[in-house]
Amino acid sequence: MIFSSEKQKSSIMKKSNCFDCHKENINNNKRFLIIVNVLGSAGPLKFVVNEEDLVGGVIEIALKIYDKEGRLPALGSDNTKFLIYCANAGSDALSPWDEIGSCGSRNFVLCKKPEQQPNMTESRSHLISRKRSANWKSWFNKSLSFKISSH
């Protein structure tokens, strides 16, 4: 690190070695242990966060810890592809912009967002469902006619 003056260097060195200088910051930060259960994983992740940390950042930290521990299945590191839920609260996922302490929970569930098929219009999905039902009906009619004609 490059310092502009010797005075700046000494003040930074004092702050980094002095517990009293950091005492105010420690008392203002409300830190707590959270437990994050990852769907499909063998066990939960446990780590400490600040009450003011954003949910998106907590998801990112959880993914980094998960990867660092070498857990399977591999999840990747894109936190936008995941949702986090309060384990003992309602069914709505937390917004990535919410503070992690806002829900009052210490237990969370992390899961992948459901993937949606691109360019799937309502008429196209209706056509696909009609084809599937038509195939099922034709198979059923063929199986009935096969059984009846075999007598």
C-alpha angles and dihedrals in degrees: 000000000000118000124202093215141010089244091058090048094052093047092051092047091050092051094049093051100038120087092195091061091057096040093091093051092049093052093048095051112079104206126182141172116255130192117215118192111202115209109245095017127116098235145002128275116235124197142141122256137175117253089237096052113122119246091237090057092048090053089051092050091048091052091049092050091045091052094043091054090051095236123172140264094044109236104186126227105269104115092190090072093061139073128203124208132190104250095218101032137070126315098259119108117238117255114248087235095055121101112251091231093055096087094050093229130123096191122074140173121219120201140158119266113253110261117236123208110245120238093013105151123190093249092050093050090048090051091050092050090049091052091051093049091046091052091049092049093048091049091049093049091048092050091050093048090047092054094045095048093049092066 
